[in-house]
Amino acid sequence: MVRNPVVAGQFYPASKTSLIKELDQMVPDRTEKINAIGAVVPHAGYMYSGAIAGEVYARLKSKSTYVILSPNHTGYGKRFASSSEVWRTPLGNVNVDEELLARMLEGTSLITDDPTAHAFEHSIEVQLPFIQKISPEAEIVPMTVQHGELMELDEVASSISSAIKETARDVTILASSDMTHYESRTSAKEKDELAIERVLDLDAEGLLKVVEKKNISMCGYIPAVIMLMCAKKMNAKKAILVKYADSGDVTGDTIQVVGYAGIVVY
């Protein structure tokens, strides 16, 4: 089965030529690359957050596989839903790393191979052209995440990190997330700084607590928590904030913005 694009022509160009041109503009040439264990990257339309995502991808050392964890905006499918489908973009097909996915599924009953969760979800799809640019032959393991208790998130993270170790894959784990939604620039920045601080400290439980306590509308905080849990299990030591911005930089509206953060964990 093939998972065809659902937001091409909306979130990013549907034309291969136009998409390549836009990616070339958004992903600068960086000679120094980071051997990243994980990253947080935004998933809005490219006109809003593509420059922030591009700065992250420009810094990532090319990998053979990318595990992409995303929120589930649609509510379809299981809580932790992967997919073994081939993913298509205007740049061509992206295959799933079936061996790595199989090991993840063996490691916990929480993760389900459930393409219905991905049918209309945009937050993994928008990452794929960036991956195709920096790692044209790379495979992926996509997974949407709805919600879970702390112990469940740790179980999923253990399954992912153990599968990576067992398969000896060279992997970066991407948490696809925007930050605060539709608050003033001042409010969004204050809240987002609290969440970003926890990510930079590699504090998964702290991120979970501060987002829920301060009511931070970071849509992919659960994927980010799982990514941080994996990163700690894989001996991550540091994280850097690559770039932070908000939609007001594009629209001029600072009364209701969406925040975007690009963070690399290594």
FIRO-389370 format. One record per atom (N, C-alpha, C): x, y, z. Coordinates in steps of 0.02 Angstrom, whole numbers, padded with zeros to 5 digits, always signed. Example, Ala and Ser with C-alpha at 12.3 -4.5 7.8 and 13.67 -1.06 7.14 Angstrom:
BEGIN
+00660-00284+00390/+00615-00225+00390/+00660-00165+00390/+00642-00112+00354/+00684-00053+00357/+00645+00002+00394/
! end
This chain:
BEGIN
+00042-00060+00000/+00000+00000+00000/+00043+00063+00000/+00016+00116-00030/+00051+00180-00034/+00010+00233+00002/+00043+00271+00044/+00011+00328+00076/+00026+00389+00034/-00024+00413-00003/-00015+00470-00046/-00018+00535-00006/+00015+00588-00031/+00015+00651+00006/-00055+00681+00010/-00070+00712+00068/-00136+00743+00077/-00131+00819+00086/-00071+00845+00097/-00066+00918+00106/-00018+00950+00055/+00004+00912+00004/+00042+00942-00050/-00002+00992-00086/+00025+01051-00100/-00014+01104-00130/-00048+01148-00078/-00044+01128-00014/-00070+01169+00041/-00015+01189+00089/+00017+01139+00119/+00071+01153+00166/+00138+01163+00131/+00144+01135+00072/+00206+01139+00034/+00189+01129-00040/+00235+01147-00086/+00218+01143-00157/+00205+01071-00180/+00155+01064-00224/+00139+00999-00253/+00182+00983-00313/+00212+01035-00342/+00256+01026-00400/+00326+01007-00376/+00355+00955-00407/+00422+00933-00389/+00473+00989-00398/+00468+01024-00454/+00516+01078-00469/+00510+01134-00417/+00450+01154-00401/+00439+01207-00353/+00461+01186-00282/+00448+01123-00265/+00467+01098-00200/+00542+01096-00192/+00578+01073-00242/+00651+01072-00240/+00678+01143-00231/+00650+01190-00268/+00672+01259-00264/+00661+01287-00194/+00603+01272-00165/+00589+01297-00098/+00634+01265-00045/+00645+01201-00051/+00690+01167-00005/+00761+01195-00009/+00784+01209-00069/+00850+01239-00077/+00856+01306-00042/+00801+01343-00039/+00800+01408-00005/+00796+01400+00070/+00762+01348+00093/+00749+01341+00165/+00805+01304+00202/+00841+01260+00167/+00893+01220+00199/+00961+01248+00179/+00992+01289+00221/+01056+01320+00203/+01113+01269+00202/+01166+01287+00169/+01226+01245+00167/+01264+01253+00233/+01267+01201+00273/+01305+01202+00335/+01357+01147+00332/+01420+01166+00339/+01474+01116+00333/+01480+01074+00397/+01465+01105+00454/+01470+01068+00517/+01403+01034+00531/+01404+00969+00537/+01343+00929+00548/+01345+00899+00618/+01287+00891+00648/+01280+00861+00714/+01255+00790+00707/+01289+00744+00741/+01267+00674+00741/+01210+00668+00792/+01152+00689+00770/+01095+00698+00816/+01062+00631+00834/+01045+00625+00898/+01004+00570+00920/+00930+00587+00911/+00914+00651+00923/+00845+00672+00916/+00840+00745+00896/+00780+00766+00881/+00768+00836+00864/+00693+00851+00872/+00679+00915+00885/+00611+00941+00882/+00608+00985+00821/+00559+00972+00777/+00552+01012+00715/+00478+01030+00706/+00464+01092+00683/+00395+01112+00674/+00363+01082+00612/+00297+01086+00607/+00262+01053+00552/+00207+01096+00522/+00212+01161+00528/+00163+01205+00496/+00177+01210+00421/+00136+01249+00386/+00150+01261+00316/+00219+01291+00308/+00252+01274+00253/+00322+01294+00244/+00330+01370+00247/+00280+01408+00226/+00286+01481+00227/+00292+01507+00298/+00266+01469+00347/+00267+01489+00416/+00327+01461+00455/+00338+01395+00449/+00389+01364+00491/+00444+01329+00451/+00441+01333+00384/+00490+01298+00344/+00561+01320+00356/+00571+01385+00369/+00638+01410+00381/+00668+01383+00445/+00626+01374+00497/+00649+01346+00560/+00666+01272+00551/+00621+01235+00518/+00634+01165+00504/+00697+01157+00462/+00703+01200+00411/+00761+01196+00367/+00827+01206+00403/+00828+01252+00452/+00889+01263+00491/+00907+01200+00532/+00856+01165+00557/+00870+01103+00594/+00899+01051+00547/+00865+01039+00491/+00888+00987+00445/+00957+01003+00417/+00973+01067+00409/+01039+01086+00383/+01095+01065+00430/+01078+01057+00494/+01129+01040+00544/+01133+00966+00558/+01087+00927+00531/+01086+00855+00546/+01131+00815+00500/+01172+00773+00531/+01209+00724+00492/+01161+00675+00460/+01171+00659+00398/+01127+00613+00362/+01125+00545+00395/+01066+00516+00401/+01057+00451+00432/+01022+00403+00385/+01027+00338+00400/+00995+00288+00358/+00921+00281+00374/+00902+00298+00436/+00832+00292+00457/+00814+00350+00503/+00752+00373+00494/+00724+00425+00539/+00660+00398+00570/+00659+00395+00635/+00596+00381+00671/+00561+00448+00680/+00500+00454+00655/+00464+00517+00659/+00404+00508+00704/+00404+00543+00760/+00349+00541+00808/+00309+00605+00801/+00244+00598+00795/+00202+00658+00784/+00139+00655+00826/+00108+00713+00837/+00041+00712+00867/-00010+00685+00817/-00068+00671+00842/-00123+00650+00800/-00177+00703+00803/-00180+00746+00753/-00227+00801+00753/-00298+00779+00734/-00304+00722+00702/-00369+00701+00674/-00409+00658+00722/-00375+00623+00769/-00411+00579+00815/-00424+00510+00787/-00405+00497+00724/-00415+00431+00694/-00361+00383+00719/-00380+00320+00725/-00331+00268+00739/-00314+00259+00812/-00266+00215+00823/-00245+00196+00891/-00202+00251+00922/-00190+00244+00988/-00153+00295+01024/-00081+00300+01001/-00048+00243+00991/+00021+00241+00967/+00019+00203+00901/+00015+00239+00846/+00001+00207+00782/+00058+00218+00733/+00089+00162+00713/+00139+00165+00661/+00106+00146+00595/+00148+00140+00543/+00122+00121+00477/+00178+00091+00436/+00163+00037+00402/+00213+00004+00359/+00204+00023+00286/+00159+00070+00271/+00148+00091+00203/+00208+00129+00174/+00215+00126+00109/+00262+00170+00074/+00232+00240+00073/+00273+00290+00088/+00249+00359+00089/+00272+00395+00026/+00225+00428-00007/+00240+00462-00070/+00238+00538-00060/+00287+00572-00090/+00287+00645-00093/+00299+00666-00165/+00295+00730-00181/+00311+00751-00250/+00383+00734-00270/+00426+00719-00222/+00495+00701-00238/+00506+00626-00247/+00453+00587-00237/+00460+00514-00244/+00437+00478-00181/+00453+00414-00178/+00431+00371-00123/+00483+00367-00067/+00457+00360-00006/+00499+00349+00053/+00476+00282+00083/+00522+00236+00090/+00506+00170+00116/+00511+00169+00193/+00473+00124+00222/+00476+00113+00294/+00530+00061+00309/+00569+00073+00362/+00618+00025+00385/+00580-00031+00421/+00564-00083+00383/+00518-00135+00408/+00549-00176+00464/+00615-00187+00462/+00647-00225+00515/+00645-00187+00581/+00661-00123+00578/+00659-00082+00639/+00588-00078+00666/+00539-00067+00622/+00470-00065+00644/+00449-00130+00676/+00468-00186+00646/+00450-00252+00674/+00478-00260+00744/+00539-00239+00755/+00570-00244+00822/+00533-00200+00871/+00513-00141+00849/+00475-00096+00893/+00408-00127+00913/+00374-00159+00865/+00310-00190+00879/+00318-00250+00925/+00374-00285+00919/+00387-00342+00964/+00400-00319+01035/+00426-00257+01042/+00447-00233+01108/+00391-00209+01152/+00333-00194+01124/+00276-00170+01164/+00211-00181+01127/+00159-00197+01165/+00093-00204+01135/+00059-00137+01126/+00089-00084+01151/+00059-00018+01146/+00060+00009+01075/+00113-00007+01037/+00119+00018+00969/+00082-00029+00922/+00042+00001+00878/+00002-00037+00830/+00017-00014+00759/+00021-00061+00712/+00027-00043+00641/-00043-00024+00617/-00055+00041+00610/-00122+00066+00599/-00121+00124+00550/-00124+00111+00484/-00122+00164+00434/-00178+00215+00439/-00235+00196+00470/-00291+00243+00473/-00273+00306+00512/-00227+00300+00560/-00206+00358+00599/-00167+00408+00557/-00139+00385+00501/-00097+00427+00460/-00132+00453+00397/-00193+00431+00386/-00227+00444+00322/-00233+00519+00307/-00248+00559+00358/-00259+00631+00347/-00214+00674+00392/-00166+00643+00424/-00121+00680+00470/-00063+00711+00432/-00051+00775+00443/+00000+00812+00405/+00069+00814+00437/+00074+00802+00502/+00134+00821+00538/+00194+00775+00527/+00184+00717+00497/+00240+00676+00473/+00253+00691+00400/+00201+00697+00362/+00208+00709+00290/+00252+00770+00275/+00243+00824+00312/+00281+00885+00296/+00355+00878+00311/+00374+00829+00351/+00446+00818+00366/+00481+00781+00308/+00444+00743+00269/+00475+00698+00221/+00515+00733+00167/+00491+00787+00136/+00533+00820+00086/+00601+00844+00113/+00601+00867+00176/+00665+00886+00207/+00712+00826+00213/+00684+00770+00234/+00724+00709+00240/+00749+00687+00172/+00706+00691+00122/+00726+00671+00055/+00781+00716+00028/+00783+00778+00050/+00836+00823+00028/+00903+00806+00060/+00903+00794+00127/+00967+00784+00160/+00990+00711+00160/+00942+00664+00152/+00957+00592+00153/+00913+00557+00101/+00929+00564+00037/+00883+00540-00016/+00865+00466-00012/+00910+00425+00015/+00897+00353+00017/+00870+00330+00085/+00857+00375+00130/+00838+00357+00198/+00769+00324+00200/+00761+00282+00250/+00696+00253+00266/+00669+00285+00330/+00606+00273+00344/+00575+00303+00403/+00537+00251+00443/+00523+00268+00505/+00472+00233+00545/+00427+00288+00572/+00366+00294+00544/+00320+00347+00565/+00275+00323+00622/+00261+00367+00670/+00215+00349+00724/+00179+00410+00750/+00112+00408+00748/+00072+00460+00780/+00059+00440+00852/+00054+00490+00895/+00045+00479+00967/-00012+00524+00991/-00060+00495+01026/-00116+00535+01051/-00105+00555+01124/-00101+00506+01169/-00092+00522+01240/-00067+00459+01275/-00044+00467+01337/-00021+00409+01374/+00003+00429+01443/+00001+00381+01488/+00030+00391+01555/+00106+00389+01549/+00140+00417+01600/+00213+00421+01599/+00245+00353+01589/+00219+00301+01623/+00248+00234+01617/+00238+00206+01546/+00182+00223+01515/+00170+00200+01447/+00218+00234+01398/+00229+00298+01408/+00275+00335+01364/+00345+00306+01370/+00364+00288+01432/+00430+00259+01443/+00435+00190+01411/+00380+00152+01413/+00379+00086+01381/+00389+00092+01305/+00354+00140+01276/+00362+00152+01204/+00433+00173+01188/+00460+00218+01228/+00529+00242+01218/+00579+00184+01224/+00568+00140+01272/+00612+00083+01280/+00609+00037+01219/+00549+00028+01192/+00541-00015+01133/+00579+00016+01074/+00573+00082+01065/+00607+00115+01009/+00683+00111+01017/+00707+00130+01076/+00780+00131+01086/+00810+00061+01084/+00775+00012+01111/+00800-00057+01108/+00802-00083+01037/+00750-00067+00998/+00747-00088+00928/+00804-00058+00888/+00819+00005+00901/+00875+00038+00867/+00941+00004+00884/+00950-00013+00947/+01011-00047+00969/+01016-00116+00938/+00961-00154+00939/+00962-00222+00915/+00975-00226+00840/+00949-00177+00802/+00958-00178+00729/+01021-00141+00708/+01055-00109+00756/+01116-00070+00742/+01104-00017+00688/+01044+00013+00690/+01028+00065+00642/+01059+00131+00663/+01077+00171+00613/+01100+00239+00624/+01040+00284+00617/+01012+00307+00673/+00946+00337+00675/+00946+00406+00708/+00906+00450+00682/+00886+00511+00718/+00811+00507+00730/+00791+00523+00792/+00720+00521+00811/+00693+00592+00809/+00644+00604+00767/+00616+00671+00758/+00549+00676+00794/+00542+00728+00835/+00477+00744+00865/+00448+00802+00826/+00395+00790+00790/+00363+00841+00749/+00314+00881+00791/+00328+00945+00802/+00285+00984+00847/+00291+01058+00833/+00234+01093+00836/+00233+01165+00843/+00229+01181+00917/+00236+01245+00934/+00235+01264+01004/+00167+01295+01022/+00166+01348+01061/+00103+01378+01082/+00061+01401+01023/-00004+01390+01028/-00051+01406+00974/-00097+01464+00994/-00100+01515+00951/-00152+01567+00953/-00156+01605+01019/-00097+01625+01042/-00093+01672+01098/-00051+01731+01075/-00047+01782+01116/-00007+01840+01098/+00067+01820+01095/+00105+01858+01057/+00177+01843+01052/+00210+01841+01120/+00192+01888+01164/+00222+01890+01230/+00205+01827+01270/+00142+01809+01270/+00120+01750+01307/+00150+01686+01278/+00150+01680+01212/+00177+01621+01180/+00251+01613+01195/+00288+01668+01191/+00360+01664+01204/+00375+01644+01276/+00337+01671+01324/+00346+01654+01394/+00333+01579+01406/+00279+01554+01378/+00262+01484+01388/+00311+01439+01351/+00327+01457+01290/+00372+01415+01250/+00441+01411+01280/+00464+01465+01311/+00530+01463+01343/+00532+01412+01400/+00476+01405+01435/+00473+01355+01489/+00480+01284+01461/+00445+01271+01406/+00449+01205+01375/+00517+01193+01343/+00543+01242+01309/+00608+01235+01276/+00663+01222+01328/+00659+01256+01385/+00708+01245+01438/+00711+01173+01460/+00652+01142+01466/+00650+01072+01486/+00681+01026+01433/+00667+01041+01369/+00697+01001+01316/+00773+01009+01317/+00796+01070+01325/+00869+01082+01325/+00902+01047+01385/+00865+01038+01438/+00891+01001+01496/+00882+00926+01489/+00854+00903+01433/+00841+00832+01421/+00795+00803+01475/+00749+00844+01498/+00705+00826+01554/+00636+00808+01528/+00627+00745+01511/+00564+00722+01481/+00506+00730+01529/+00514+00707+01590/+00460+00713+01639/+00445+00786+01655/+00498+00827+01657/+00488+00898+01670/+00449+00932+01614/+00462+00912+01552/+00425+00939+01495/+00351+00921+01501/+00338+00859+01517/+00269+00835+01525/+00233+00876+01578/+00266+00887+01634/+00235+00922+01690/+00223+00996+01674/+00273+01029+01645/+00266+01101+01634/+00214+01116+01580/+00210+01074+01529/+00160+01084+01477/+00090+01077+01506/+00080+01027+01547/+00014+01015+01575/-00003+01065+01631/+00046+01083+01672/+00034+01130+01726/+00020+01200+01700/+00058+01222+01649/+00052+01290+01623/+00004+01294+01563/-00027+01238+01547/-00075+01236+01491/-00043+01262+01427/+00015+01235+01411/+00051+01256+01350/+00024+01215+01292/+00000+01248+01240/-00031+01213+01184/+00020+01191+01132/+00070+01156+01156/+00122+01126+01113/+00094+01059+01089/+00074+01056+01026/+00035+00998+01002/+00074+00933+01003/+00140+00936+00996/+00180+00875+00994/+00221+00865+01057/+00195+00885+01114/+00236+00876+01175/+00244+00803+01195/+00193+00762+01182/+00201+00691+01197/+00254+00659+01153/+00253+00670+01086/+00309+00646+01045/+00377+00672+01069/+00380+00735+01091/+00443+00763+01116/+00465+00728+01180/+00417+00712+01224/+00433+00676+01285/+00463+00607+01268/+00431+00571+01222/+00456+00505+01203/+00525+00512+01171/+00534+00562+01128/+00600+00572+01097/+00653+00584+01150/+00639+00625+01201/+00687+00639+01254/+00701+00576+01295/+00650+00536+01308/+00661+00473+01344/+00707+00427+01305/+00695+00422+01240/+00739+00382+01197/+00810+00409+01198/+00816+00475+01193/+00882+00507+01190/+00922+00492+01253/+00890+00495+01310/+00926+00481+01373/+00948+00408+01375/+00905+00362+01351/+00922+00291+01349/+00979+00278+01300/+00987+00324+01251/+01039+00317+01200/+01099+00363+01214/+01103+00384+01278/+01161+00421+01304/+01170+00491+01275/+01115+00524+01260/+01119+00595+01241/+01145+00636+01299/+01184+00687+01284/+01214+00729+01335/+01194+00802+01329/+01178+00825+01268/+01167+00896+01258/+01109+00908+01210/+01085+00970+01212/+01035+00992+01163/+01047+01066+01150/+01033+01088+01089/+01040+01158+01071/+00977+01183+01038/+00959+01245+01053/+00905+01278+01018/+00933+01308+00954/+00911+01282+00898/+00935+01306+00833/+00902+01372+00815/+00836+01375+00825/+00800+01436+00806/+00730+01435+00837/+00707+01494+00858/+00638+01502+00880/+00607+01561+00844/+00545+01554+00823/+00509+01608+00789/+00435+01596+00799/+00395+01641+00772/+00323+01630+00773/+00291+01654+00708/+00228+01638+00700/+00194+01653+00637/+00187+01727+00624/+00192+01768+00677/+00187+01840+00668/+00243+01869+00626/+00300+01833+00623/+00355+01856+00580/+00335+01855+00507/+00287+01813+00490/+00263+01807+00421/+00201+01848+00410/+00153+01843+00456/+00088+01875+00447/+00086+01947+00470/+00130+01964+00517/+00127+02030+00547/+00079+02034+00606/+00041+01982+00618/-00007+01980+00673/+00028+01952+00735/+00038+01993+00786/+00070+01970+00848/+00019+01960+00904/-00045+01968+00888/-00098+01959+00938/-00114+01885+00948/-00115+01849+00892/-00126+01776+00895/-00073+01743+00852/-00023+01714+00885/+00032+01683+00848/+00034+01608+00862/+00071+01572+00820/+00091+01503+00834/+00168+01503+00839/+00194+01474+00892/+00266+01472+00901/+00297+01411+00868/+00360+01419+00846/+00397+01365+00814/+00468+01361+00842/+00488+01302+00863/+00555+01293+00890/+00590+01236+00854/+00654+01246+00839/+00696+01194+00811/+00751+01177+00860/+00753+01116+00884/+00801+01094+00936/+00834+01030+00914/+00900+01025+00925/+00937+00964+00909/+00966+00934+00973/+00957+00869+00981/+00980+00832+01040/+01035+00783+01017/+01091+00782+01055/+01147+00740+01033/+01188+00717+01093/
! end
